[in-house]
Amino acid sequence: MTGPVVGAVAALGLSFEAWLVIGGNIFGLIVVGVIVYQYYQLDSETDSGTGGETDEE
């Protein structure tokens, strides 16, 4: 019974580290994407002059 348990713990440990790396990359991409999106929204609102800042928060 120790074989599957050790394998599961090892898999969990590997997946935890992998999730930390993947999660960190995804979080970084989301932060950059949100910043770029907000900047693009402000830029497009300034250019078009429609002023849709109350549509989404």
Stockholm file with secondary structure:
# STOCKHOLM 1.0

chainA/1-57         MTGPVVGAVAALGLSFEAWLVIGGNIFGLIVVGVIVYQYYQLDSETDSGTGGETDEE
#=GR chainA/1-57 SS CHHHHHHHHHHHHHHHHHHHHHHHHHHHHHHHHHHHHHHHHHHHHHHHCCCCTTTCC
#=GC SS_cons        CHHHHHHHHHHHHHHHHHHHHHHHHHHHHHHHHHHHHHHHHHHHHHHHCCCCTTTCC
//
